[in-house]
Amino acid sequence: MTSAGRVSAGIPLLALVLAMGCAPGDGTGAAEEMAGGEEVSPTPEPQHTLAADQTHNRWSRTIPPILYVESGAVIEAYLEEASDGQLTPESTFEDLARLSFDPIHPLTGPVYVEGAEPGDLLAVTLHEIELGDWGWVANVPGFGFLADRFPDPYLRTFEFEPGDTSVDFAPGIRIPLRPFPGVMGVAPDTDSMLVTIPPRQNGGNMDDRDMVEGSTVYFPVLVEGALFSMGDPHIAQGDGEVGGTAIEGPLRVVYELEVIKDAGPIASPHYETDEFYAVTGFAPTIDEAARNAVEAMVDYLATSRDLSRQEAYQLASMAGDLKISEVVDVPNMLVAMRISKDVIGN
């Protein structure tokens, strides 16, 4: 695996979680270091490694865990690209025409976290993300926000070298690389084998390009042990993922799992970085998803900052930012709302 240019790790974790006044522990005990004039924490040493073939591609509480860990565990996971090997660096349009959606989104996991119970939150901190050596982007006929206007197949592959932070697309056009797992989530409380395509309360295919290295994502625990998985690695993606794919390619991710007791439930995942706190909302339409994201932000601000709901609503109006995360993962779209920590503090 090769290493991409990275944003700073060591994000301070949530200081207040839904008025519980609790936060996940550091999990590493490592002191902060100075690098380039900025305070960062070193990546904690992984205690467990999961291979790219230790996967599943459905959501269900019946899928057995492949690893049992305690809260605070640090895991190194290798993620297979979204086609699960159907596409390779040598693939052509003919390979794209044979693409099956059945094995789409191989998810590395599930991981059972000791002590995680419904009503808790699971904090997932993305400490380190490394690129593989290739990636692909495609227009799959019948899939994408403008599928009716772009019926023809398109496939482009890319090669990456150690230290790459961007890639050539066309003369004079370079795409910045910002890798992240497009799918992260916990098991839903169902025996059904749910497909991974849409986002749901458990997380799933959120395709939010800001859930990058250094972010902490909060999931509602819906079943005992949480049963966390991740996959659908993205190397570069715009907000919306309008064409249906990002630059898809394998990744290595080092992440930490921490249980926050009695802090849930939440309707859909939250996440934070050094700069902002964000919530998400999903629904079949952008309007509904945006309403759900605003409701989630009002709930968060009212509870964590001791505001009335009217005050929280007005604060969201004055200082909150809505953004479309994805519009192609039918039947649900995802909208996020963020607010700067310069406004609300850490």
N, C-alpha and C positions, 0 to 999 in steps of 0.2 A: 504494500500500500504506500502511496506517496502522500505528502503533506500539503494541504492548501494553505494559503495565507489565512491567518486566523484572527478573529476579533478577540478582545481580552476575555479571559476566563476569570473565575473567582467572583462572580456576581454576589453581592450580599443578599441573603435570603429574606423572605417576607417577614417583616417585623410584626405585622398584625394580620391574622387570618380570621376574617369574619368575626371580629370582636372577641376571639378566644385569647388574644394576647400571647399566642404560642407560635413557635416557628420551628422548622426542622433544624436539627443540630448541624454543626459544621461537618461532622463525619470524618474529618481528616486530622484535625489537630495541628495542621500546618500553619505556620505564621505567614503573613503576607510579605511579599517581596516587592522590590522596586524594579520596574523594567520599563525603559524608555520614558521615565518620568511619571509613570502611572503605576498605581498599586494593583498588583495582580496576585493571585494565589497559584502555586504550582498545581498541575494536574495530579490528583491523588492516584496512588498506585492501584490498578485494578486488582480485586480479590478473586474475580471469576472471569472466565472468557467463554463467550458463546460463538460458535462457528456459523458461517453463512448458510449451512445446510440444516441447521436446527430451527426449522421454521414450520409455520402453519399459515393458512390464508383465509381464515374465517374468524368471526367473533362468537364465542360461546363460553359459558362457565364450565362446560363439559370437556373442554380441551385440557388435557393434563399438563401440568407445569413441567418444564425441563430443568428447572433450577429452583431451589429453595434458599432464600437468603434472609438475614436479619435486617431490620431497618437500619439505614446508614451504609448499606453495602455499595461498593463501587464495582461496576461491571463493564467489561470490554466486550462490545458486540460487533460482529461483522455482518453487514447488511447486503443482501443480494439486490441487484437492480430489479425494477418493477416487473419486467416481463418474465422473471424467473428463468433466465437462460434462453428464452425463445429468440432473443436478439443478441447479436455478438458484434464486435467491431467490424466484421466482414459482411454483415447482413445487407440485403438488398430489398427493393420494393416487394419482390416476390415473398420474402420472409415476412414482411409486414402484412401482406395479404393473408398469410396463414396464421396470424397472431390470434391466439385464443385468450379470452378474458377469464377463463376458469382458473388458471394458476396465478393470475395477476396478484401482486402485492404479497410476496412471501414475507412473513413477519417473523423476526427473530424473537423467540420466546415460546410460551409465556413464562414469566418469573413470578414465583409465589413469595410474597413478603410477609414474614412472620409478624403477627400482631395486627395486620391490616384487616379492618372490619367495616361493614357498611356503616356510614355515618362519619368515617374518617376521610381525610384527603391524602393522596399520594403525591409527594413533591418529587419531580424528576428533574435533576440538574444536569444539563448537557455540558460536561467539562471539556471535552475535546472531540473534534470531528476531523477526520482525515479522508482525503479523496482516494479513490482508486485511480487506475491509469486510463480509463476511458469513460465515455458517456454517449447517450443518444437522445435525440428529440424527433418526434414524429407527428404527422397528421394522420390519424386513424380514421378512415371514412366512417361517417355516422357518429363520430364522437368529437366533442368540442362545443364551445359556446356558439360558434357560427358554422356548425356542421352542414347546414343546408347550403351555405355559400361556398364552402371549400370541400367538395366531394372527392377530390383526387388525393391519393396517398402521397406522403412526403416523408422522407427519412434522411437524417443527417447524423453522422457519428463524429466524435471528437476524441482526441488523444490528449492526455495530461502528463506533465512532467513535475518532478518535485519542486515545490515553491511557486507553482502557477497560481496567480490570483485573477487571471482573466483569460479569455479564449477568443480567437478570431472567428467572426461570423461571416463577414464580407469585407471587401476593401474599405478601410477606414472605419469599420464597425467592430468594437470589441465588447464582449459581455463579461461583466464582473462575476467572479465565482463566489458564491455564498452558500455553502452546503448546509443541508438540514434534513432530518427525517420527515417526509411528508405525512407518514402515518405513525401515530403514537396513541396508545390507549390501554385501558384496563378492560377486563372481561365484563360484558353486560350480564345482568341477572336473567339469563334465558338459556334454555336447553337447545333452542334453535341455532342452526349454523348460519349466522348472518354474514352476508358478503361484506367486503371491506371498502367498497366504493364510496359510500356517503359518510360524512361526519355525523356523529350522534352524541348523546350525553357522555358516553364513555371515552370520547375523543375520536379516534379513528382517522379517517382520511381528511385531516384539516387543511393540509397544504398551505399552512401559514408561514410565509417566508421569513418571519421575524423570530421563529422558534429555533434560533441558531445557537452555536457554541456560546456558552456563558449564560443562556437563558435557564430559568426554572419554570417548569410547567406543572400546574396543579390539577389533578384528576380526582373526581369523586370516586371513592371506593364503593363498588356496587356488589361485590361478592367477597367472601372470606379469602384473604391472601392477595387481593387486588388482581393478580394474574396479568402483569404488564408485558406488553410486546411493542416492538417498533419495526418499521420497514419503510418501503417506498422512498429510498434515498434520492434526494434532489441535489444537484450541483449548482444550478442557477434557475431561478423562477421569478417571474413578475407577479405582482398582486393580481389575483384572479385566475392565473393559469389558464388563460382564455382558449388556447389551442388544444387543451386536454392533456398536455405533457409539459414537464420542465425539461432541463437537461437531466436525464435519468442516468444513474450510474452507481456502482458499489461504493459504500462508505464504511469506515471504521469509526465507531462512536464509543467514547468512554462516558458513562453516566452514573449518577448516584440516585438511589431510591431512599426516601425518608417518609415515614408515616407521621402524619399530623393528626393526633387523636381528637375525635369529637368536633371536628371543624367543618364538616359538611352537613347536608349535601349541597352541591352546586349544580345548576342546570346544565352546564357545559364547562369545559376547561377554562382556567385562568392561566396567565403567565406573566413573568416579569423579567426585566433586565435592569442594569444600573440606571437607565434613563427613564423608564416608564413602567407602569402597571397596566395590564390589559386583560380584558374579558372577551369571551366569544359568544356568538349566538348563531344557531343553525335553524334552517327552515326551508321549505320548498321554493320560496321566493326571496329576493333580496330585501323587499320591504319587511317581510316577517322576520327575516334573520337580523336586520338592522334593529327592529323593535326589541327583539330578544336580547341583543347585545346591549342596547341602552338600558333595558330593565336590569340586566346583570350588573352594569356599572352603577346604577342607582342603588341596588342592593348592597354592593360592595362598599361604596362610599358611605352610605348611611350607617352600615354596621361597623365598619372598621375605623371610621373617623368621627363617630358619635354625632352624626348630622341627622336632621329630620329628612324624610324622603323628599320633601319640597326643596330643601337646601341641596341635597345630593343631586337632584334633577337639574337644578339651576347651575350647579358647579359643573356637571357633565356638559351642559349647554355652553358654558363659558370657556371651558378648558379641555373638554374631551375631544378626541378625534376618532371618527369612524373610518374604517378601511375595509374594502372587499378583499377577503383572503382567497376565496375560490368560487367559481360559478359553474363548474363542470361536473361535480361529483354527485350526480343525480341519485336520489331525488332531492338532496339537500344542498343548499349553498351555505357558505360560512362568512360571517361578517365579524370583525374584531373592533373593539373600542378601547382606546388607550388614553391614559392621562399621565402627564409628565410628573416625575418625582420632584421636579423643581416647584411644582404646585402643591403636592400633597405630602411631600417628605417621604422618607424611606419607611 
